[in-house]
Amino acid sequence: MAGVLTSVAPVHAQPTARQPRFEDRAAAYHAFVLGRSLEGVGDIDGAVAAYERAAALDPAASDIWAELAALYARRNRPDEAIAAGNAALERDPDNAEAHRTLGLVYAARAGARGAAQDDVDRAVEHLERARVQLTADAGLSLTLGRLYVTTRESADAIEVLNALLDVEPRFTEALGLLARAHEMQGEWGEAAAAYERAVTLGPRRTRYRRQLANALLNAGEPERALEVLRELVRVRPDDAGGWYLLSDLELELENYDEAEAAAQRLIAVEPDGLRGAYMLSRVLGVQREYQGMVDALEPAVRRARASEVPPGQIASLLQRLSVAHRQLGDHDAAIDTLREALDLTPSNLRLQAQLAQVYLDAGRLDEAVAVVSRAQQEHPGDLALLRIEAQTLSARGEVGDAVAVLERALSQHEDQPGAHVALADMYSKHDRVDDAVRVLEAAEARFPDNMTLVFQLGAVFERGQRYREAEGAFRRALDRDPEDAATLNYLGYMLAERGERLDESVDLIQRALVLDPNNGSYLDSLGWAYFKQNRLELAEPPLRRASDQLRHNSVVQDHLGDLLFRLERYAEAISAWEGALAGDGDGVDLSVIESKVRDSKARLPR
């Protein structure tokens, strides 16, 4: 005990009131050594008694109290450790060992759930004081670095951890913390480098591989991230987290087959879990395989209901399931799943808006109004709810009230481009094209970088049969973003519908499909453009795919019926047109389709 030895007075020194006699100090040292010996053989009570006797004999010796504090800390007696550590600091405010012990004790308390911020602050303060003298203490530096990361003092964390790694370059936990500190500063390349070193030192530490992949993604290196995750699941084929991240990244990179295979592997590794089904539903959703989404999600929802799964997770699955049902045209099933989701999370605005929209799509206007009214009590002035309210009023024929709602919404949400689009869309649907154009042009001037406004302006011109102006708006949008799939498709379809520049129409739509190859609307556009070119053999495959995907879209079914009629396959044409009659009815003249059905039936062989 350096402090006790150096504090022993010369033999000739005379004891004073502040300074114990030589004999007492010698006895204190003996008691101190005895305390260490007793702790070594597991006699903790005897060790505590020996240290306390030493402290009584040499009351000014802070190191005795520091050693007692360390003993209490080692034996997980934090309150007594803190008391002894503070007693040491009362005698010597710079006692490094006391600061170290207090810092580690407070750090341990700070790591517990519900810890007070005071514990974190005290831990940092004591460890900083201790580190001034104990620069080679790896445990101290690591704990201080972890606290800096916890408190988001990333620059301090980087300084402490780099100093530690200069001495202990193979300290993988320090590398992991260093990477997190760099992440906080947005230094993703440096974070990836630290994680990479950690992976090299601990090749089977899957956590670091996952974190390395995430850092590489944020550093703009998705292909390297993909290599890391593929290697992770090769080394650890049962790592569910690795399969989840791999599926997510493969999906982001549009490697759909690989994303689906990884999701299926996750389901096999984690058969009772929910992540696999959720991930698979995302992959299938992007590919518009809505029945596959239903088949993946329904068993997962049943498992979740039977397990102690948090309500929010079940609601998330139900929300995705409702989207699939809605896309399949099964409004009743979509409504049932959304209502169940809302029972689990009653104040979820997103679910409330979706339920109201499905009621509206299904023509159940009173129920849509009821949902919107309840939601608006909790979320007054919400733009999404105001849009649905206006759509419902419009569907009831209360056009003036619908317009008034959206005009009021625009006055409340002038800073949101969506409010401008909503009002313009309502004007356009009710033949107020000039008003719609005025709103969108003003919005474009206010939000010059918002391409949605330019696209909507083109759509408004097209609905108003102002085709030259529509094309001008779409061309302007494509000048800014030549790979905007929605604009490519809209312009291509507009040309096809009018029978103009059909080769260019096909080219535009094919470019859209390169960007979104499974989009049923784009497939319908391509098939229709081929039909207009009289290239019937090329028209059928995309129209079939669109029809299978958009079963309740009356326009799509009508297009397929026209093609089949031209091919003199009258029974199939009738079936397609009957699908159009049973569909949403948007954009078609049902009486014309009924006439087509009658004409085709007259051509059937008797």
C-alpha positions as CSV (number, residue, x, y, z in Angstrom):
1,M,0.0,0.0,0.0
2,A,2.0,2.9,-1.4
3,G,0.0,5.6,0.4
4,V,0.5,4.0,3.9
5,L,4.1,3.3,3.4
6,T,5.0,6.8,2.2
7,S,3.0,8.3,5.0
8,V,4.9,6.6,7.8
9,A,6.9,9.2,9.8
10,P,10.5,9.0,10.7
11,V,11.3,7.2,14.0
12,H,12.1,10.5,15.8
13,A,8.9,12.2,14.8
14,Q,6.6,13.1,17.6
15,P,2.9,12.4,17.2
16,T,0.5,15.3,17.1
17,A,-3.2,15.7,17.1
18,R,-3.2,15.5,13.3
19,Q,-0.5,12.9,13.0
20,P,-0.8,9.5,14.7
21,R,2.1,8.0,16.6
22,F,4.6,5.9,14.7
23,E,3.4,2.8,16.5
24,D,-0.2,3.4,15.4
25,R,0.8,3.9,11.8
26,A,2.9,0.7,11.9
27,A,-0.1,-1.1,13.3
28,A,-2.3,0.4,10.7
29,Y,0.0,-0.9,7.9
30,H,-0.1,-4.4,9.6
31,A,-3.9,-4.3,9.7
32,F,-4.0,-3.2,6.1
33,V,-1.9,-6.1,4.9
34,L,-3.9,-8.4,7.0
35,G,-7.1,-7.2,5.4
36,R,-5.7,-8.0,1.9
37,S,-4.7,-11.5,3.1
38,L,-8.1,-12.2,4.6
39,E,-9.9,-11.0,1.4
40,G,-7.6,-13.4,-0.5
41,V,-8.8,-16.4,1.5
42,G,-12.5,-15.3,1.3
43,D,-12.9,-13.9,4.8
44,I,-14.7,-10.7,3.7
45,D,-16.0,-9.7,7.1
46,G,-12.5,-10.2,8.6
47,A,-11.0,-8.1,5.8
48,V,-13.5,-5.3,6.3
49,A,-12.8,-5.3,10.1
50,A,-9.0,-5.2,9.5
51,Y,-9.3,-2.3,7.0
52,E,-11.6,-0.4,9.4
53,R,-9.1,-1.0,12.2
54,A,-6.3,0.4,10.0
55,A,-8.4,3.4,9.2
56,A,-9.0,4.1,12.9
57,L,-5.3,3.8,13.6
58,D,-4.3,6.1,10.7
59,P,-7.4,8.3,10.1
60,A,-5.6,10.6,7.5
61,A,-4.6,7.7,5.2
62,S,-7.0,7.9,2.2
63,D,-5.6,4.8,0.6
64,I,-7.0,2.6,3.3
65,W,-10.5,3.9,2.6
66,A,-9.8,3.5,-1.2
67,E,-8.9,-0.1,-0.7
68,L,-12.0,-0.7,1.4
69,A,-14.1,0.9,-1.3
70,A,-12.6,-1.4,-3.9
71,L,-13.3,-4.4,-1.7
72,Y,-16.9,-3.4,-1.4
73,A,-17.1,-2.9,-5.1
74,R,-15.6,-6.3,-5.9
75,R,-18.2,-7.8,-3.6
76,N,-21.1,-6.0,-5.2
77,R,-21.9,-3.8,-2.2
78,P,-22.2,-0.5,-4.1
79,D,-23.6,1.7,-1.3
80,E,-20.8,0.8,1.1
81,A,-18.3,1.2,-1.8
82,I,-19.5,4.7,-2.4
83,A,-19.4,5.6,1.3
84,A,-15.8,4.3,1.6
85,G,-14.7,6.0,-1.7
86,N,-16.1,9.3,-0.5
87,A,-14.3,8.9,2.8
88,A,-11.0,8.4,0.8
89,L,-11.6,11.6,-1.2
90,E,-12.4,13.6,2.0
91,R,-8.8,12.8,3.0
92,D,-7.2,13.2,-0.5
93,P,-9.4,14.7,-3.3
94,D,-6.9,13.4,-5.9
95,N,-6.8,9.8,-4.8
96,A,-6.9,8.0,-8.2
97,E,-7.9,4.6,-6.9
98,A,-10.9,6.1,-5.0
99,H,-12.0,8.0,-8.1
100,R,-11.6,4.8,-10.2
101,T,-13.7,2.7,-7.8
102,L,-16.4,5.4,-7.5
103,G,-16.4,5.8,-11.3
104,L,-16.9,2.1,-11.9
105,V,-19.6,1.8,-9.3
106,Y,-21.5,4.7,-10.6
107,A,-21.0,3.4,-14.2
108,A,-22.5,0.0,-13.2
109,R,-25.5,1.8,-11.7
110,A,-25.8,3.9,-14.8
111,G,-26.0,0.8,-16.9
112,A,-29.1,-0.5,-15.1
113,R,-32.6,0.1,-16.5
114,G,-34.1,3.4,-15.2
115,A,-30.8,4.7,-14.0
116,A,-30.6,8.4,-13.0
117,Q,-28.6,10.8,-15.1
118,D,-26.7,11.8,-11.9
119,D,-25.1,8.3,-11.9
120,V,-23.8,8.8,-15.4
121,D,-22.5,12.3,-14.7
122,R,-20.8,11.1,-11.5
123,A,-19.3,8.1,-13.2
124,V,-17.8,10.3,-16.0
125,E,-16.5,12.8,-13.5
126,H,-14.7,10.3,-11.3
127,L,-13.3,8.3,-14.2
128,E,-11.9,11.4,-15.9
129,R,-10.2,12.3,-12.6
130,A,-8.8,8.8,-12.3
131,R,-7.6,8.6,-15.9
132,V,-5.2,11.5,-15.4
133,Q,-3.0,9.2,-13.2
134,L,-4.1,5.7,-14.3
135,T,-3.5,6.1,-18.1
136,A,-2.6,2.4,-18.6
137,D,-5.9,1.1,-17.0
138,A,-7.7,-0.5,-19.9
139,G,-10.9,-1.3,-18.0
140,L,-11.1,2.3,-16.8
141,S,-10.6,3.7,-20.4
142,L,-13.1,1.2,-21.8
143,T,-15.8,2.1,-19.3
144,L,-15.2,5.8,-19.8
145,G,-15.4,5.4,-23.6
146,R,-18.6,3.5,-23.2
147,L,-20.1,6.3,-21.1
148,Y,-19.1,8.9,-23.6
149,V,-20.9,6.8,-26.3
150,T,-23.9,6.6,-24.0
151,T,-24.0,10.3,-23.5
152,R,-23.2,11.0,-27.2
153,E,-20.0,12.7,-26.4
154,S,-18.6,11.1,-29.5
155,A,-15.4,13.2,-29.9
156,D,-14.4,12.4,-26.3
157,A,-15.2,8.7,-26.9
158,I,-13.0,8.7,-30.0
159,E,-10.1,10.3,-28.1
160,V,-10.2,7.9,-25.2
161,L,-10.8,4.7,-27.3
162,N,-8.0,5.5,-29.8
163,A,-5.6,6.0,-26.9
164,L,-6.7,2.7,-25.4
165,L,-6.3,0.9,-28.8
166,D,-2.8,2.4,-29.2
167,V,-1.9,0.3,-26.1
168,E,-4.3,-2.6,-26.7
169,P,-4.8,-2.8,-30.5
170,R,-6.6,-6.2,-30.3
171,F,-9.4,-5.0,-27.9
172,T,-12.4,-5.8,-30.0
173,E,-15.0,-4.3,-27.6
174,A,-13.1,-1.0,-27.8
175,L,-13.2,-1.2,-31.6
176,G,-16.9,-1.7,-31.5
177,L,-17.4,1.3,-29.3
178,L,-15.1,3.4,-31.4
179,A,-17.1,2.5,-34.5
180,R,-20.3,3.6,-32.7
181,A,-18.7,6.9,-31.8
182,H,-17.8,7.5,-35.5
183,E,-21.4,6.6,-36.5
184,M,-22.7,9.3,-34.2
185,Q,-20.5,11.8,-36.1
186,G,-21.7,10.5,-39.4
187,E,-18.2,9.2,-40.2
188,W,-19.3,6.0,-41.8
189,G,-16.1,5.1,-43.5
190,E,-14.2,5.3,-40.2
191,A,-16.9,3.3,-38.5
192,A,-16.7,0.6,-41.1
193,A,-12.9,0.5,-40.7
194,A,-13.2,0.0,-37.0
195,Y,-15.9,-2.7,-37.4
196,E,-13.7,-4.4,-40.0
197,R,-10.8,-4.6,-37.5
198,A,-13.2,-6.1,-34.9
199,V,-14.4,-8.7,-37.4
200,T,-10.8,-9.6,-38.2
201,L,-10.0,-10.1,-34.6
202,G,-13.2,-11.9,-33.7
203,P,-14.4,-13.6,-37.0
204,R,-17.3,-15.4,-35.3
205,R,-18.7,-12.3,-33.6
206,T,-21.8,-11.9,-35.8
207,R,-22.8,-8.7,-34.2
208,Y,-19.8,-6.9,-35.6
209,R,-20.4,-8.3,-39.1
210,R,-24.0,-7.0,-39.0
211,Q,-22.8,-3.6,-37.8
212,L,-20.1,-3.5,-40.5
213,A,-22.7,-4.1,-43.2
214,N,-24.8,-1.3,-41.9
215,A,-21.8,1.1,-41.8
216,L,-20.9,0.1,-45.3
217,L,-24.4,0.8,-46.5
218,N,-24.4,4.3,-44.9
219,A,-20.9,4.9,-46.4
220,G,-22.4,4.3,-49.9
221,E,-20.9,0.8,-50.4
222,P,-23.9,-1.5,-50.7
223,E,-22.0,-4.2,-52.7
224,R,-19.4,-4.5,-50.0
225,A,-22.2,-4.7,-47.4
226,L,-23.8,-7.5,-49.4
227,E,-20.5,-9.4,-49.5
228,V,-20.2,-9.1,-45.7
229,L,-23.8,-10.3,-45.1
230,R,-23.4,-13.2,-47.5
231,E,-20.2,-14.2,-45.8
232,L,-22.0,-13.9,-42.4
233,V,-24.7,-16.4,-43.3
234,R,-22.2,-18.7,-44.8
235,V,-20.2,-18.8,-41.6
236,R,-23.3,-18.7,-39.4
237,P,-26.1,-20.3,-41.4
238,D,-28.5,-20.2,-38.4
239,D,-28.0,-16.5,-37.7
240,A,-31.6,-15.1,-38.1
241,G,-30.5,-11.5,-37.8
242,G,-28.0,-12.0,-40.6
243,W,-30.7,-13.5,-42.9
244,Y,-33.0,-10.6,-42.1
245,L,-30.5,-8.0,-43.0
246,L,-29.4,-9.9,-46.1
247,S,-33.0,-10.1,-47.4
248,D,-33.5,-6.4,-46.7
249,L,-30.4,-5.5,-48.6
250,E,-31.0,-7.8,-51.5
251,L,-34.5,-6.2,-51.8
252,E,-33.0,-2.7,-51.7
253,L,-30.6,-3.7,-54.5
254,E,-33.6,-5.2,-56.4
255,N,-32.2,-8.7,-56.3
256,Y,-35.7,-10.0,-55.8
257,D,-35.0,-13.8,-56.1
258,E,-32.2,-13.5,-53.7
259,A,-34.2,-11.4,-51.3
260,E,-37.1,-13.9,-51.4
261,A,-34.7,-16.9,-50.8
262,A,-33.1,-15.1,-47.8
263,A,-36.6,-14.4,-46.4
264,Q,-37.6,-18.1,-46.8
265,R,-34.3,-19.1,-45.1
266,L,-35.1,-16.8,-42.2
267,I,-38.5,-18.5,-41.9
268,A,-36.8,-21.9,-41.8
269,V,-34.3,-20.7,-39.1
270,E,-37.0,-18.9,-37.1
271,P,-40.2,-20.9,-37.7
272,D,-42.1,-19.4,-34.8
273,G,-40.9,-15.9,-35.4
274,L,-42.5,-13.0,-37.3
275,R,-39.6,-11.4,-39.1
276,G,-39.4,-13.9,-41.9
277,A,-43.1,-13.5,-42.8
278,Y,-42.8,-9.8,-42.6
279,M,-39.7,-9.7,-44.8
280,L,-41.2,-12.1,-47.3
281,S,-44.3,-9.9,-47.5
282,R,-42.2,-6.9,-48.3
283,V,-40.4,-8.8,-51.1
284,L,-43.6,-10.1,-52.6
285,G,-45.3,-6.7,-52.2
286,V,-42.6,-4.9,-54.3
287,Q,-43.3,-7.6,-57.0
288,R,-47.0,-7.0,-56.7
289,E,-47.5,-10.7,-55.7
290,Y,-50.4,-9.8,-53.4
291,Q,-51.8,-13.3,-53.0
292,G,-48.4,-14.5,-52.0
293,M,-48.4,-11.7,-49.3
294,V,-51.7,-13.0,-48.0
295,D,-50.3,-16.6,-47.9
296,A,-47.2,-15.4,-46.0
297,L,-48.9,-13.1,-43.5
298,E,-52.0,-15.0,-42.5
299,P,-50.1,-17.8,-40.7
300,A,-47.8,-15.3,-39.0
301,V,-50.8,-13.3,-37.7
302,R,-52.3,-16.5,-36.3
303,R,-49.1,-17.3,-34.5
304,A,-48.8,-13.8,-33.2
305,R,-52.4,-13.9,-31.8
306,A,-51.6,-17.1,-30.0
307,S,-48.3,-15.8,-28.5
308,E,-47.4,-13.0,-26.2
309,V,-46.5,-10.7,-29.1
310,P,-46.7,-6.9,-28.4
311,P,-49.9,-5.4,-29.9
312,G,-47.9,-3.0,-32.1
313,Q,-46.2,-5.9,-33.9
314,I,-49.4,-7.7,-34.6
315,A,-51.0,-4.4,-35.9
316,S,-48.0,-4.0,-38.2
317,L,-48.6,-7.4,-39.7
318,L,-52.3,-6.8,-40.0
319,Q,-51.6,-3.5,-41.8
320,R,-49.5,-5.2,-44.4
321,L,-52.1,-7.9,-44.8
322,S,-54.8,-5.3,-45.3
323,V,-52.8,-3.8,-48.1
324,A,-52.6,-7.1,-49.9
325,H,-56.4,-7.7,-49.5
326,R,-57.1,-4.2,-50.8
327,Q,-54.9,-4.7,-53.9
328,L,-56.7,-8.0,-54.6
329,G,-60.0,-6.1,-54.4
330,D,-61.2,-7.9,-51.3
331,H,-62.4,-4.8,-49.4
332,D,-64.2,-6.8,-46.8
333,A,-61.1,-8.7,-45.8
334,A,-59.0,-5.5,-45.8
335,I,-61.6,-3.8,-43.6
336,D,-61.6,-6.7,-41.1
337,T,-57.9,-6.7,-40.7
338,L,-57.7,-3.0,-40.3
339,R,-60.4,-3.0,-37.7
340,E,-58.5,-5.7,-35.7
341,A,-55.3,-3.7,-36.0
342,L,-57.1,-0.6,-34.6
343,D,-58.5,-2.6,-31.7
344,L,-54.8,-3.3,-30.8
345,T,-53.6,0.2,-31.4
346,P,-56.7,2.5,-31.2
347,S,-54.9,5.8,-31.7
348,N,-52.9,4.8,-34.7
349,L,-53.5,7.6,-37.2
350,R,-52.1,5.7,-40.2
351,L,-54.5,2.8,-39.6
352,Q,-57.4,5.1,-39.1
353,A,-56.8,6.9,-42.4
354,Q,-56.3,3.6,-44.2
355,L,-59.6,2.1,-42.8
356,A,-61.5,5.2,-43.9
357,Q,-60.0,5.0,-47.4
358,V,-60.9,1.3,-47.8
359,Y,-64.5,2.1,-46.6
360,L,-64.5,4.9,-49.3
361,D,-63.2,2.5,-52.0
362,A,-65.8,0.0,-51.1
363,G,-68.6,2.6,-51.3
364,R,-69.4,2.4,-47.6
365,L,-69.5,6.1,-47.2
366,D,-71.3,6.4,-43.8
367,E,-68.7,4.1,-42.2
368,A,-65.9,6.1,-43.9
369,V,-67.3,9.3,-42.4
370,A,-67.6,7.7,-38.9
371,V,-64.0,6.6,-38.9
372,V,-62.8,10.1,-40.1
373,S,-64.9,11.8,-37.5
374,R,-63.5,9.7,-34.7
375,A,-59.9,10.1,-35.9
376,Q,-60.3,13.9,-36.2
377,Q,-61.2,14.1,-32.6
378,E,-57.7,12.9,-31.8
379,H,-55.9,14.4,-34.8
380,P,-57.7,17.6,-35.6
381,G,-56.6,19.3,-38.8
382,D,-54.6,16.2,-40.1
383,L,-54.2,16.6,-43.9
384,A,-54.7,12.9,-44.7
385,L,-58.0,12.9,-42.9
386,L,-59.2,16.1,-44.5
387,R,-58.5,14.6,-47.9
388,I,-60.5,11.5,-47.2
389,E,-63.3,13.6,-45.7
390,A,-63.4,15.6,-49.0
391,Q,-63.3,12.5,-51.1
392,T,-66.3,11.1,-49.2
393,L,-68.3,14.3,-49.6
394,S,-67.5,14.3,-53.3
395,A,-68.7,10.7,-53.6
396,R,-71.9,11.7,-52.0
397,G,-72.3,14.5,-54.6
398,E,-71.6,17.2,-52.1
399,V,-69.0,18.8,-54.3
400,G,-69.1,22.3,-52.9
401,D,-68.5,21.0,-49.4
402,A,-65.7,18.8,-50.6
403,V,-64.0,21.7,-52.2
404,A,-64.5,23.9,-49.2
405,V,-62.8,21.3,-46.9
406,L,-59.7,21.2,-49.2
407,E,-59.6,24.9,-49.5
408,R,-59.6,25.2,-45.8
409,A,-57.0,22.4,-45.6
410,L,-54.7,24.4,-47.9
411,S,-55.0,27.5,-45.8
412,Q,-53.9,25.4,-42.8
413,H,-51.2,23.4,-44.6
414,E,-49.7,25.8,-47.1
415,D,-46.2,24.5,-46.4
416,Q,-47.2,21.0,-47.5
417,P,-47.2,20.3,-51.3
418,G,-49.7,17.6,-50.7
419,A,-52.4,20.1,-49.7
420,H,-52.0,21.9,-53.0
421,V,-52.1,18.6,-54.9
422,A,-55.3,17.5,-53.1
423,L,-57.2,20.7,-53.9
424,A,-56.0,20.7,-57.5
425,D,-57.1,17.1,-57.9
426,M,-60.6,17.9,-56.6
427,Y,-60.9,20.9,-58.9
428,S,-59.7,18.7,-61.8
429,K,-62.2,15.9,-61.1
430,H,-65.1,18.4,-61.2
431,D,-64.0,20.1,-64.5
432,R,-62.4,23.1,-62.9
433,V,-59.2,22.6,-64.8
434,D,-58.2,26.3,-64.8
435,D,-58.5,26.4,-61.0
436,A,-56.5,23.2,-60.7
437,V,-53.8,24.6,-63.0
438,R,-53.7,27.9,-61.0
439,V,-53.2,26.0,-57.7
440,L,-50.4,23.8,-59.1
441,E,-48.5,26.5,-60.9
442,A,-48.5,28.6,-57.7
443,A,-47.3,25.6,-55.8
444,E,-44.6,24.8,-58.3
445,A,-43.3,28.4,-57.9
446,R,-43.3,27.9,-54.2
447,F,-41.7,24.4,-54.2
448,P,-39.6,24.5,-57.4
449,D,-37.8,21.2,-56.6
450,N,-41.0,19.2,-56.0
451,M,-41.5,16.9,-59.1
452,T,-44.8,15.6,-57.9
453,L,-46.4,19.0,-58.6
454,V,-45.1,19.0,-62.2
455,F,-46.4,15.5,-62.7
456,Q,-49.8,16.4,-61.3
457,L,-49.9,19.4,-63.5
458,G,-49.4,17.2,-66.5
459,A,-52.2,14.9,-65.3
460,V,-54.6,17.8,-64.9
461,F,-53.9,19.0,-68.4
462,E,-54.4,15.5,-69.7
463,R,-57.8,15.1,-67.9
464,G,-58.8,18.5,-69.3
465,Q,-57.8,17.2,-72.8
466,R,-55.1,19.9,-73.1
467,Y,-52.7,17.4,-74.5
468,R,-50.0,19.7,-75.8
469,E,-49.7,21.3,-72.4
470,A,-49.8,18.0,-70.7
471,E,-46.9,16.7,-72.8
472,G,-45.0,19.9,-72.0
473,A,-45.3,19.3,-68.3
474,F,-44.3,15.7,-68.6
475,R,-41.3,16.5,-70.8
476,R,-40.3,19.1,-68.2
477,A,-40.5,16.5,-65.5
478,L,-38.4,14.1,-67.5
479,D,-35.8,16.7,-68.3
480,R,-35.2,17.0,-64.5
481,D,-35.5,13.2,-63.9
482,P,-35.3,11.0,-67.0
483,E,-35.9,7.9,-64.8
484,D,-39.2,8.9,-63.2
485,A,-41.1,5.8,-64.0
486,A,-44.6,7.3,-63.3
487,T,-44.0,10.1,-65.7
488,L,-42.6,7.8,-68.4
489,N,-45.6,5.6,-68.1
490,Y,-48.2,8.4,-68.1
491,L,-46.8,10.1,-71.2
492,G,-46.4,6.8,-73.0
493,Y,-50.0,5.8,-72.2
494,M,-51.3,9.2,-73.2
495,L,-49.7,8.8,-76.6
496,A,-51.0,5.3,-77.0
497,E,-54.5,6.2,-76.0
498,R,-54.5,8.9,-78.7
499,G,-52.8,6.7,-81.3
500,E,-49.9,9.1,-81.6
501,R,-46.2,8.3,-82.1
502,L,-46.8,4.7,-81.0
503,D,-43.1,3.7,-81.4
504,E,-42.2,6.4,-78.9
505,S,-45.1,5.4,-76.7
506,V,-43.8,1.8,-76.5
507,D,-40.2,3.1,-75.8
508,L,-41.4,5.3,-72.9
509,I,-43.4,2.6,-71.3
510,Q,-40.6,0.0,-71.7
511,R,-38.3,2.5,-69.9
512,A,-40.8,2.7,-67.1
513,L,-40.9,-1.1,-66.9
514,V,-37.1,-1.4,-66.7
515,L,-37.4,0.7,-63.5
516,D,-40.5,-1.1,-62.1
517,P,-40.9,-4.4,-64.0
518,N,-43.8,-5.8,-62.0
519,N,-46.1,-2.7,-62.1
520,G,-49.5,-3.8,-63.4
521,S,-50.4,-0.4,-64.6
522,Y,-47.3,-0.1,-66.6
523,L,-47.8,-3.6,-68.1
524,D,-51.3,-2.6,-69.1
525,S,-49.9,0.5,-70.8
526,L,-47.4,-1.5,-72.8
527,G,-50.0,-4.1,-73.8
528,W,-52.3,-1.3,-74.9
529,A,-49.6,0.4,-76.9
530,Y,-48.9,-2.8,-78.7
531,F,-52.6,-3.3,-79.3
532,K,-52.8,0.2,-80.9
533,Q,-49.8,-0.8,-83.1
534,N,-51.8,-3.9,-84.1
535,R,-49.0,-6.1,-82.7
536,L,-51.5,-8.4,-81.0
537,E,-49.1,-11.2,-80.3
538,L,-46.9,-8.8,-78.3
539,A,-49.9,-7.3,-76.5
540,E,-51.3,-10.4,-74.9
541,P,-48.5,-11.3,-72.4
542,P,-48.4,-7.9,-70.7
543,L,-52.1,-7.5,-70.7
544,R,-52.5,-10.9,-69.2
545,R,-50.1,-10.1,-66.4
546,A,-51.8,-6.8,-65.7
547,S,-55.2,-8.5,-65.6
548,D,-54.0,-11.1,-63.2
549,Q,-52.6,-8.5,-60.9
550,L,-55.3,-5.8,-61.2
551,R,-58.3,-8.0,-61.2
552,H,-60.7,-5.3,-60.1
553,N,-59.4,-2.5,-62.3
554,S,-62.1,-2.1,-64.9
555,V,-59.9,-0.3,-67.5
556,V,-57.3,-3.2,-67.4
557,Q,-60.0,-5.8,-67.9
558,D,-61.6,-3.8,-70.7
559,H,-58.3,-3.6,-72.5
560,L,-57.8,-7.4,-72.3
561,G,-61.4,-7.9,-73.5
562,D,-60.7,-5.7,-76.5
563,L,-57.6,-7.6,-77.4
564,L,-59.3,-11.0,-77.1
565,F,-62.2,-9.8,-79.2
566,R,-59.8,-8.7,-81.9
567,L,-58.2,-12.2,-81.7
568,E,-61.8,-13.6,-82.2
569,R,-61.6,-15.4,-78.8
570,Y,-65.1,-14.2,-77.9
571,A,-65.8,-16.4,-74.8
572,E,-62.5,-15.2,-73.2
573,A,-63.4,-11.6,-74.2
574,I,-66.8,-11.9,-72.5
575,S,-65.1,-13.1,-69.3
576,A,-62.7,-10.2,-69.3
577,W,-65.5,-7.7,-69.9
578,E,-67.6,-9.2,-67.2
579,G,-64.6,-8.7,-64.9
580,A,-64.6,-5.0,-66.0
581,L,-68.3,-4.7,-65.2
582,A,-67.7,-6.2,-61.7
583,G,-64.7,-4.0,-61.1
584,D,-64.2,-0.5,-59.8
585,G,-65.9,1.1,-62.7
586,D,-63.4,3.9,-62.8
587,G,-62.5,5.3,-66.3
588,V,-64.9,3.2,-68.3
589,D,-68.4,3.5,-69.7
590,L,-70.2,0.5,-68.4
591,S,-73.0,0.7,-71.0
592,V,-70.4,0.5,-73.8
593,I,-68.9,-2.6,-72.2
594,E,-72.3,-4.2,-71.8
595,S,-72.8,-3.6,-75.6
596,K,-69.5,-5.3,-76.3
597,V,-70.6,-8.3,-74.3
598,R,-73.8,-8.6,-76.2
599,D,-72.0,-8.3,-79.5
600,S,-69.5,-11.0,-78.5
601,K,-72.3,-13.3,-77.3
602,A,-73.9,-13.0,-80.7
603,R,-70.7,-14.2,-82.3
604,L,-70.4,-17.4,-80.2
605,P,-71.0,-20.6,-82.1
606,R,-74.4,-22.0,-81.5
